[in-house]
Amino acid sequence: MAVFKDTQYLYDVLGGFWKALYGKAEFNKAVKEADVQIKFEISDPAAVIWVGPDGIEFGEQNLKADVIMQLAADVCHAFWKKELSLPVALAKRKIKSRGNIAKVMKLLPVLKPAYELYPEYMKEHGI
Protein backbone atom coordinates (compact mmCIF):
# COMPACT_ATOMS: atom_id res chain seq x y z
CA MET A 1 0.00 0.00 0.00
CA ALA A 2 1.34 3.43 -0.98
CA VAL A 3 2.31 5.85 1.78
CA PHE A 4 0.68 8.81 0.04
CA LYS A 5 -2.92 8.11 -1.02
CA ASP A 6 -3.19 10.92 -3.57
CA THR A 7 -1.42 13.98 -4.95
CA GLN A 8 -3.02 16.47 -2.57
CA TYR A 9 -2.07 14.34 0.44
CA LEU A 10 1.51 14.11 -0.88
CA TYR A 11 1.67 17.90 -1.23
CA ASP A 12 0.18 18.38 2.24
CA VAL A 13 2.53 15.95 3.97
CA LEU A 14 5.74 15.59 1.94
CA GLY A 15 5.45 19.10 0.54
CA GLY A 16 4.81 20.38 4.05
CA PHE A 17 7.97 18.61 5.21
CA TRP A 18 10.00 20.34 2.48
CA LYS A 19 8.51 23.70 3.52
CA ALA A 20 9.40 22.98 7.15
CA LEU A 21 12.97 22.16 6.06
CA TYR A 22 13.19 25.36 4.06
CA GLY A 23 12.13 27.21 7.17
CA LYS A 24 15.32 26.03 8.90
CA ALA A 25 18.08 28.63 8.53
CA GLU A 26 20.89 26.16 7.82
CA PHE A 27 18.98 24.38 5.04
CA ASN A 28 17.66 27.61 3.56
CA LYS A 29 21.16 29.12 3.49
CA ALA A 30 22.66 25.99 1.89
CA VAL A 31 20.07 25.91 -0.90
CA LYS A 32 20.61 29.60 -1.62
CA GLU A 33 24.40 29.20 -1.63
CA ALA A 34 24.22 26.13 -3.88
CA ASP A 35 22.05 28.21 -6.24
CA VAL A 36 20.37 25.07 -7.52
CA GLN A 37 16.79 24.61 -8.70
CA ILE A 38 15.71 20.98 -8.23
CA LYS A 39 12.56 19.60 -9.80
CA PHE A 40 11.27 16.38 -8.26
CA GLU A 41 8.99 14.53 -10.67
CA ILE A 42 7.20 12.11 -8.38
CA SER A 43 5.05 9.16 -9.41
CA ASP A 44 2.53 7.01 -7.52
CA PRO A 45 0.86 9.49 -6.95
CA ALA A 46 1.93 12.00 -9.59
CA ALA A 47 3.30 15.25 -8.19
CA VAL A 48 5.98 17.85 -8.86
CA ILE A 49 7.94 19.53 -6.07
CA TRP A 50 10.46 22.30 -6.76
CA VAL A 51 13.23 23.08 -4.28
CA GLY A 52 15.30 26.15 -5.00
CA PRO A 53 16.78 29.41 -3.78
CA ASP A 54 13.39 31.12 -3.77
CA GLY A 55 11.58 28.41 -1.80
CA ILE A 56 9.40 25.36 -2.31
CA GLU A 57 6.77 25.21 -5.06
CA PHE A 58 4.28 22.52 -6.06
CA GLY A 59 3.11 21.54 -9.54
CA GLU A 60 4.40 22.68 -12.89
CA GLN A 61 6.05 26.09 -12.68
CA ASN A 62 7.65 28.50 -15.08
CA LEU A 63 11.09 27.68 -13.65
CA LYS A 64 14.27 26.29 -15.16
CA ALA A 65 15.47 23.14 -13.41
CA ASP A 66 19.21 22.66 -12.89
CA VAL A 67 18.49 19.09 -11.81
CA ILE A 68 15.48 16.86 -12.44
CA MET A 69 14.97 13.90 -10.13
CA GLN A 70 12.40 11.28 -11.08
CA LEU A 71 11.25 8.89 -8.39
CA ALA A 72 8.24 7.18 -6.86
CA ALA A 73 6.71 8.71 -3.74
CA ASP A 74 7.53 5.57 -1.74
CA VAL A 75 11.20 5.88 -2.77
CA CYS A 76 11.17 9.45 -1.47
CA HIS A 77 9.67 8.20 1.80
CA ALA A 78 12.36 5.49 2.07
CA PHE A 79 15.09 8.09 1.46
CA TRP A 80 13.88 10.30 4.31
CA LYS A 81 13.61 7.28 6.61
CA LYS A 82 17.29 6.57 5.83
CA GLU A 83 16.38 3.22 4.28
CA LEU A 84 17.92 4.31 0.97
CA SER A 85 20.91 6.54 0.30
CA LEU A 86 20.99 8.90 -2.67
CA PRO A 87 24.10 7.32 -4.27
CA VAL A 88 22.60 3.82 -3.99
CA ALA A 89 19.21 4.99 -5.27
CA LEU A 90 20.88 6.62 -8.26
CA ALA A 91 23.02 3.54 -8.96
CA LYS A 92 19.99 1.23 -8.78
CA ARG A 93 17.93 3.68 -10.87
CA LYS A 94 15.29 4.00 -8.16
CA ILE A 95 15.97 7.69 -8.66
CA LYS A 96 16.72 8.90 -12.15
CA SER A 97 18.44 12.24 -12.48
CA ARG A 98 19.31 14.71 -15.21
CA GLY A 99 21.46 17.77 -14.77
CA ASN A 100 24.20 18.81 -12.38
CA ILE A 101 23.88 16.16 -9.68
CA ALA A 102 27.13 17.38 -8.06
CA LYS A 103 25.24 20.48 -6.87
CA VAL A 104 22.65 18.26 -5.21
CA MET A 105 25.30 16.12 -3.53
CA LYS A 106 26.66 19.27 -1.86
CA LEU A 107 23.33 19.62 -0.05
CA LEU A 108 23.48 16.14 1.53
CA PRO A 109 25.38 17.26 4.67
CA VAL A 110 22.71 19.82 5.59
CA LEU A 111 20.03 17.13 5.25
CA LYS A 112 21.34 15.16 8.24
CA PRO A 113 19.11 16.97 10.77
CA ALA A 114 16.17 16.39 8.42
CA TYR A 115 16.55 12.64 8.81
CA GLU A 116 15.81 13.08 12.50
CA LEU A 117 12.86 15.41 11.85
CA TYR A 118 11.18 13.21 9.24
CA PRO A 119 9.93 10.36 11.49
CA GLU A 120 8.48 12.85 13.95
CA TYR A 121 6.88 14.87 11.15
CA MET A 122 5.33 11.74 9.66
CA LYS A 123 4.08 10.62 13.06
CA GLU A 124 2.31 13.99 13.44
CA HIS A 125 0.55 13.23 10.14
CA GLY A 126 -0.49 9.70 11.08
CA ILE A 127 2.17 7.94 9.02
Backbone as JSON Lines, residues from 0, in Angstrom:
{"i":0,"aa":"M","n":[0.84,-1.18,0.0],"ca":[0.0,0.0,0.0],"c":[0.89,1.24,0.0]}
{"i":1,"aa":"A","n":[0.56,2.2,-0.84],"ca":[1.34,3.43,-0.98],"c":[1.21,4.28,0.29]}
{"i":2,"aa":"V","n":[2.29,4.97,0.61],"ca":[2.31,5.85,1.78],"c":[1.41,7.06,1.56]}
{"i":3,"aa":"F","n":[1.45,7.61,0.36],"ca":[0.68,8.81,0.04],"c":[-0.5,8.43,-0.85]}
{"i":4,"aa":"K","n":[-1.72,8.61,-0.34],"ca":[-2.92,8.11,-1.02],"c":[-3.28,8.86,-2.29]}
{"i":5,"aa":"D","n":[-2.92,10.15,-2.37],"ca":[-3.19,10.92,-3.57],"c":[-2.27,12.13,-3.62]}
{"i":6,"aa":"T","n":[-2.33,12.85,-4.73],"ca":[-1.42,13.98,-4.95],"c":[-1.59,15.06,-3.88]}
{"i":7,"aa":"Q","n":[-2.81,15.41,-3.56],"ca":[-3.02,16.47,-2.57],"c":[-2.43,16.08,-1.22]}
{"i":8,"aa":"Y","n":[-2.62,14.83,-0.83],"ca":[-2.07,14.34,0.44],"c":[-0.54,14.39,0.4]}
{"i":9,"aa":"L","n":[0.06,14.04,-0.73],"ca":[1.51,14.11,-0.88],"c":[1.98,15.56,-0.71]}
{"i":10,"aa":"Y","n":[1.3,16.49,-1.37],"ca":[1.67,17.9,-1.23],"c":[1.52,18.37,0.21]}
{"i":11,"aa":"D","n":[0.42,17.97,0.86],"ca":[0.18,18.38,2.24],"c":[1.27,17.86,3.17]}
{"i":12,"aa":"V","n":[1.61,16.58,3.03],"ca":[2.53,15.95,3.97],"c":[3.99,16.1,3.54]}
{"i":13,"aa":"L","n":[4.36,15.53,2.4],"ca":[5.74,15.59,1.94],"c":[6.12,17.03,1.56]}
{"i":14,"aa":"G","n":[5.21,17.7,0.88],"ca":[5.45,19.1,0.54],"c":[5.58,19.96,1.79]}
{"i":15,"aa":"G","n":[4.73,19.66,2.78],"ca":[4.81,20.38,4.05],"c":[6.14,20.14,4.75]}
{"i":16,"aa":"F","n":[6.66,18.93,4.63],"ca":[7.97,18.61,5.21],"c":[9.06,19.45,4.54]}
{"i":17,"aa":"W","n":[9.02,19.52,3.2],"ca":[10.0,20.34,2.48],"c":[9.91,21.8,2.93]}
{"i":18,"aa":"K","n":[8.68,22.3,3.09],"ca":[8.51,23.7,3.52],"c":[9.06,23.9,4.93]}
{"i":19,"aa":"A","n":[8.85,22.91,5.8],"ca":[9.4,22.98,7.15],"c":[10.94,23.0,7.1]}
{"i":20,"aa":"L","n":[11.51,22.17,6.23],"ca":[12.97,22.16,6.06],"c":[13.47,23.51,5.59]}
{"i":21,"aa":"Y","n":[12.78,24.07,4.62],"ca":[13.19,25.36,4.06],"c":[13.11,26.46,5.11]}
{"i":22,"aa":"G","n":[12.25,26.26,6.08],"ca":[12.13,27.21,7.17],"c":[13.31,27.18,8.15]}
{"i":23,"aa":"K","n":[14.13,26.16,8.05],"ca":[15.32,26.03,8.9],"c":[16.46,26.82,8.27]}
{"i":24,"aa":"A","n":[17.06,27.71,9.04],"ca":[18.08,28.63,8.53],"c":[19.23,27.92,7.83]}
{"i":25,"aa":"E","n":[19.73,26.84,8.41],"ca":[20.89,26.16,7.82],"c":[20.56,25.59,6.44]}
{"i":26,"aa":"F","n":[19.39,24.96,6.32],"ca":[18.98,24.38,5.04],"c":[18.72,25.48,4.02]}
{"i":27,"aa":"N","n":[17.99,26.49,4.42],"ca":[17.66,27.61,3.56],"c":[18.93,28.25,3.01]}
{"i":28,"aa":"K","n":[19.89,28.5,3.89],"ca":[21.16,29.12,3.49],"c":[21.91,28.22,2.5]}
{"i":29,"aa":"A","n":[21.93,26.92,2.76],"ca":[22.66,25.99,1.89],"c":[22.05,25.94,0.49]}
{"i":30,"aa":"V","n":[20.73,25.94,0.41],"ca":[20.07,25.91,-0.9],"c":[20.36,27.2,-1.66]}
{"i":31,"aa":"K","n":[20.32,28.31,-0.97],"ca":[20.61,29.6,-1.62],"c":[22.06,29.66,-2.09]}
{"i":32,"aa":"E","n":[22.99,29.18,-1.26],"ca":[24.4,29.2,-1.63],"c":[24.7,28.24,-2.78]}
{"i":33,"aa":"A","n":[24.02,27.1,-2.8],"ca":[24.22,26.13,-3.88],"c":[23.65,26.67,-5.19]}
{"i":34,"aa":"D","n":[22.69,27.6,-5.08],"ca":[22.05,28.21,-6.24],"c":[21.6,27.13,-7.23]}
{"i":35,"aa":"V","n":[20.85,26.17,-6.7],"ca":[20.37,25.07,-7.52],"c":[18.85,25.0,-7.45]}
{"i":36,"aa":"Q","n":[18.23,24.79,-8.6],"ca":[16.79,24.61,-8.7],"c":[16.55,23.14,-9.01]}
{"i":37,"aa":"I","n":[15.94,22.43,-8.07],"ca":[15.71,20.98,-8.23],"c":[14.23,20.75,-8.48]}
{"i":38,"aa":"K","n":[13.94,19.98,-9.49],"ca":[12.56,19.6,-9.8],"c":[12.42,18.11,-9.5]}
{"i":39,"aa":"F","n":[11.56,17.78,-8.57],"ca":[11.27,16.38,-8.26],"c":[10.0,15.99,-9.0]}
{"i":40,"aa":"E","n":[10.14,15.07,-9.94],"ca":[8.99,14.53,-10.67],"c":[8.65,13.21,-9.99]}
{"i":41,"aa":"I","n":[7.57,13.23,-9.23],"ca":[7.2,12.11,-8.38],"c":[6.06,11.34,-9.02]}
{"i":42,"aa":"S","n":[6.13,10.02,-8.9],"ca":[5.05,9.16,-9.41],"c":[4.44,8.38,-8.25]}
{"i":43,"aa":"D","n":[3.25,7.89,-8.47],"ca":[2.53,7.01,-7.52],"c":[2.33,7.63,-6.14]}
{"i":44,"aa":"P","n":[1.63,8.71,-5.99],"ca":[0.86,9.49,-6.95],"c":[1.71,10.55,-7.66]}
{"i":45,"aa":"A","n":[1.21,11.0,-8.79],"ca":[1.93,12.0,-9.59],"c":[1.94,13.35,-8.88]}
{"i":46,"aa":"A","n":[3.13,13.94,-8.81],"ca":[3.3,15.25,-8.19],"c":[4.61,15.85,-8.67]}
{"i":47,"aa":"V","n":[4.73,17.15,-8.54],"ca":[5.98,17.85,-8.86],"c":[6.28,18.78,-7.69]}
{"i":48,"aa":"I","n":[7.49,18.65,-7.15],"ca":[7.94,19.53,-6.07],"c":[9.24,20.19,-6.53]}
{"i":49,"aa":"W","n":[9.28,21.51,-6.41],"ca":[10.46,22.3,-6.76],"c":[11.14,22.76,-5.48]}
{"i":50,"aa":"V","n":[12.44,22.6,-5.41],"ca":[13.23,23.08,-4.28],"c":[14.31,23.98,-4.86]}
{"i":51,"aa":"G","n":[14.32,25.23,-4.44],"ca":[15.3,26.15,-5.0],"c":[15.55,27.35,-4.11]}
{"i":52,"aa":"P","n":[16.39,28.24,-4.57],"ca":[16.78,29.41,-3.78],"c":[15.61,30.29,-3.34]}
{"i":53,"aa":"D","n":[14.53,30.28,-4.1],"ca":[13.39,31.12,-3.77],"c":[12.3,30.4,-2.98]}
{"i":54,"aa":"G","n":[12.55,29.13,-2.62],"ca":[11.58,28.41,-1.8],"c":[11.12,27.1,-2.41]}
{"i":55,"aa":"I","n":[9.99,26.63,-1.91],"ca":[9.4,25.36,-2.31],"c":[8.12,25.66,-3.07]}
{"i":56,"aa":"E","n":[7.98,25.03,-4.24],"ca":[6.77,25.21,-5.06],"c":[6.22,23.83,-5.43]}
{"i":57,"aa":"F","n":[4.93,23.77,-5.67],"ca":[4.28,22.52,-6.06],"c":[3.69,22.66,-7.46]}
{"i":58,"aa":"G","n":[3.7,21.56,-8.21],"ca":[3.11,21.54,-9.54],"c":[4.04,22.12,-10.58]}
{"i":59,"aa":"E","n":[3.59,22.12,-11.81],"ca":[4.4,22.68,-12.89],"c":[4.54,24.18,-12.68]}
{"i":60,"aa":"Q","n":[5.74,24.68,-12.88],"ca":[6.05,26.09,-12.68],"c":[6.83,26.6,-13.89]}
{"i":61,"aa":"N","n":[6.86,27.88,-14.02],"ca":[7.65,28.5,-15.08],"c":[9.07,28.74,-14.55]}
{"i":62,"aa":"L","n":[9.74,27.64,-14.21],"ca":[11.09,27.68,-13.65],"c":[12.0,26.82,-14.5]}
{"i":63,"aa":"K","n":[13.29,27.11,-14.46],"ca":[14.27,26.29,-15.16],"c":[14.97,25.39,-14.14]}
{"i":64,"aa":"A","n":[14.85,24.09,-14.33],"ca":[15.47,23.14,-13.41],"c":[16.94,22.94,-13.75]}
{"i":65,"aa":"D","n":[17.8,23.03,-12.73],"ca":[19.21,22.66,-12.89],"c":[19.35,21.14,-12.83]}
{"i":66,"aa":"V","n":[18.48,20.54,-12.01],"ca":[18.49,19.09,-11.81],"c":[17.05,18.62,-11.79]}
{"i":67,"aa":"I","n":[16.79,17.51,-12.48],"ca":[15.48,16.86,-12.44],"c":[15.68,15.48,-11.84]}
{"i":68,"aa":"M","n":[14.91,15.2,-10.79],"ca":[14.97,13.9,-10.13],"c":[13.61,13.23,-10.32]}
{"i":69,"aa":"Q","n":[13.63,12.03,-10.87],"ca":[12.4,11.28,-11.08],"c":[12.4,10.08,-10.14]}
{"i":70,"aa":"L","n":[11.33,9.97,-9.36],"ca":[11.25,8.89,-8.39],"c":[9.81,8.67,-7.96]}
{"i":71,"aa":"A","n":[9.56,7.49,-7.41],"ca":[8.24,7.18,-6.86],"c":[8.14,7.79,-5.47]}
{"i":72,"aa":"A","n":[6.94,8.12,-5.05],"ca":[6.71,8.71,-3.74],"c":[7.24,7.8,-2.63]}
{"i":73,"aa":"D","n":[7.05,6.5,-2.77],"ca":[7.53,5.57,-1.74],"c":[9.05,5.54,-1.66]}
{"i":74,"aa":"V","n":[9.73,5.79,-2.77],"ca":[11.2,5.88,-2.77],"c":[11.62,7.14,-2.0]}
{"i":75,"aa":"C","n":[10.91,8.21,-2.2],"ca":[11.17,9.45,-1.47],"c":[11.0,9.21,0.04]}
{"i":76,"aa":"H","n":[9.94,8.53,0.4],"ca":[9.67,8.2,1.8],"c":[10.81,7.35,2.37]}
{"i":77,"aa":"A","n":[11.26,6.35,1.63],"ca":[12.36,5.49,2.07],"c":[13.65,6.3,2.25]}
{"i":78,"aa":"F","n":[13.9,7.24,1.35],"ca":[15.09,8.09,1.46],"c":[15.08,8.86,2.78]}
{"i":79,"aa":"W","n":[13.95,9.5,3.09],"ca":[13.88,10.3,4.31],"c":[13.92,9.44,5.57]}
{"i":80,"aa":"K","n":[13.52,8.18,5.46],"ca":[13.61,7.28,6.61],"c":[15.0,6.67,6.74]}
{"i":81,"aa":"K","n":[15.92,7.07,5.87],"ca":[17.29,6.57,5.83],"c":[17.36,5.07,5.49]}
{"i":82,"aa":"E","n":[16.38,4.6,4.75],"ca":[16.38,3.22,4.28],"c":[17.05,3.11,2.92]}
{"i":83,"aa":"L","n":[17.35,4.26,2.31],"ca":[17.92,4.31,0.97],"c":[18.78,5.56,0.84]}
{"i":84,"aa":"S","n":[20.04,5.38,0.48],"ca":[20.91,6.54,0.3],"c":[20.79,7.05,-1.14]}
{"i":85,"aa":"L","n":[21.08,8.31,-1.33],"ca":[20.99,8.9,-2.67],"c":[21.94,8.21,-3.65]}
{"i":86,"aa":"P","n":[23.21,8.0,-3.31],"ca":[24.1,7.32,-4.27],"c":[23.61,5.92,-4.67]}
{"i":87,"aa":"V","n":[23.1,5.17,-3.7],"ca":[22.6,3.82,-3.99],"c":[21.34,3.91,-4.85]}
{"i":88,"aa":"A","n":[20.44,4.82,-4.5],"ca":[19.21,4.99,-5.27],"c":[19.5,5.37,-6.71]}
{"i":89,"aa":"L","n":[20.49,6.23,-6.9],"ca":[20.88,6.62,-8.26],"c":[21.5,5.44,-9.0]}
{"i":90,"aa":"A","n":[22.36,4.7,-8.33],"ca":[23.02,3.54,-8.96],"c":[22.01,2.46,-9.36]}
{"i":91,"aa":"K","n":[21.01,2.25,-8.51],"ca":[19.99,1.23,-8.78],"c":[18.84,1.75,-9.65]}
{"i":92,"aa":"R","n":[18.93,3.02,-10.03],"ca":[17.93,3.68,-10.87],"c":[16.56,3.77,-10.2]}
{"i":93,"aa":"K","n":[16.54,3.74,-8.88],"ca":[15.29,4.0,-8.16],"c":[14.99,5.49,-8.23]}
{"i":94,"aa":"I","n":[16.08,6.27,-8.38],"ca":[15.97,7.69,-8.66],"c":[16.74,7.94,-9.94]}
{"i":95,"aa":"K","n":[16.07,8.53,-10.89],"ca":[16.72,8.9,-12.15],"c":[16.96,10.4,-12.11]}
{"i":96,"aa":"S","n":[18.15,10.81,-12.53],"ca":[18.44,12.24,-12.48],"c":[18.99,12.73,-13.81]}
{"i":97,"aa":"R","n":[18.73,14.01,-14.06],"ca":[19.31,14.71,-15.21],"c":[19.79,16.06,-14.69]}
{"i":98,"aa":"G","n":[20.93,16.47,-15.17],"ca":[21.46,17.77,-14.77],"c":[22.67,17.63,-13.88]}
{"i":99,"aa":"N","n":[23.0,18.72,-13.2],"ca":[24.2,18.81,-12.38],"c":[23.98,18.19,-11.01]}
{"i":100,"aa":"I","n":[24.12,16.88,-10.92],"ca":[23.88,16.16,-9.68],"c":[24.92,16.51,-8.62]}
{"i":101,"aa":"A","n":[26.1,16.99,-9.03],"ca":[27.13,17.38,-8.06],"c":[26.62,18.5,-7.15]}
{"i":102,"aa":"K","n":[25.82,19.41,-7.69],"ca":[25.24,20.48,-6.87],"c":[24.32,19.9,-5.79]}
{"i":103,"aa":"V","n":[23.57,18.88,-6.16],"ca":[22.65,18.26,-5.21],"c":[23.43,17.54,-4.12]}
{"i":104,"aa":"M","n":[24.5,16.87,-4.5],"ca":[25.3,16.12,-3.53],"c":[25.88,17.06,-2.47]}
{"i":105,"aa":"K","n":[26.14,18.31,-2.82],"ca":[26.66,19.27,-1.86],"c":[25.65,19.57,-0.76]}
{"i":106,"aa":"L","n":[24.37,19.34,-1.03],"ca":[23.33,19.62,-0.05],"c":[23.16,18.48,0.96]}
{"i":107,"aa":"L","n":[23.69,17.3,0.66],"ca":[23.48,16.14,1.53],"c":[23.89,16.4,2.99]}
{"i":108,"aa":"P","n":[25.03,17.04,3.26],"ca":[25.38,17.26,4.67],"c":[24.34,18.06,5.46]}
{"i":109,"aa":"V","n":[23.69,19.03,4.84],"ca":[22.71,19.82,5.59],"c":[21.38,19.08,5.75]}
{"i":110,"aa":"L","n":[21.25,17.92,5.1],"ca":[20.03,17.13,5.25],"c":[20.07,16.24,6.49]}
{"i":111,"aa":"K","n":[21.23,16.06,7.09],"ca":[21.34,15.16,8.24],"c":[20.31,15.46,9.33]}
{"i":112,"aa":"P","n":[20.14,16.71,9.75],"ca":[19.11,16.97,10.77],"c":[17.7,16.63,10.28]}
{"i":113,"aa":"A","n":[17.49,16.7,8.98],"ca":[16.17,16.39,8.42],"c":[15.81,14.93,8.61]}
{"i":114,"aa":"Y","n":[16.81,14.07,8.59],"ca":[16.55,12.64,8.81],"c":[15.95,12.41,10.19]}
{"i":115,"aa":"E","n":[16.35,13.22,11.15],"ca":[15.81,13.08,12.5],"c":[14.41,13.69,12.58]}
{"i":116,"aa":"L","n":[14.16,14.74,11.82],"ca":[12.86,15.41,11.85],"c":[11.77,14.6,11.14]}
{"i":117,"aa":"Y","n":[12.17,13.88,10.09],"ca":[11.18,13.21,9.24],"c":[10.28,12.23,9.99]}
{"i":118,"aa":"P","n":[10.83,11.31,10.8],"ca":[9.93,10.36,11.49],"c":[8.92,11.07,12.4]}
{"i":119,"aa":"E","n":[9.38,12.1,13.08],"ca":[8.48,12.85,13.95],"c":[7.41,13.59,13.14]}
{"i":120,"aa":"Y","n":[7.82,14.17,12.03],"ca":[6.88,14.87,11.15],"c":[5.82,13.91,10.61]}
{"i":121,"aa":"M","n":[6.26,12.74,10.18],"ca":[5.33,11.74,9.66],"c":[4.38,11.25,10.74]}
{"i":122,"aa":"K","n":[4.91,11.06,11.94],"ca":[4.08,10.62,13.06],"c":[2.96,11.64,13.32]}
{"i":123,"aa":"E","n":[3.3,12.93,13.25],"ca":[2.31,13.99,13.44],"c":[1.2,13.92,12.39]}
{"i":124,"aa":"H","n":[1.52,13.34,11.23],"ca":[0.55,13.23,10.14],"c":[-0.03,11.83,10.03]}
{"i":125,"aa":"G","n":[0.14,11.03,11.05],"ca":[-0.49,9.7,11.08],"c":[0.18,8.66,10.22]}
{"i":126,"aa":"I","n":[1.44,8.9,9.85],"ca":[2.17,7.94,9.02],"c":[3.27,7.3,9.84]}
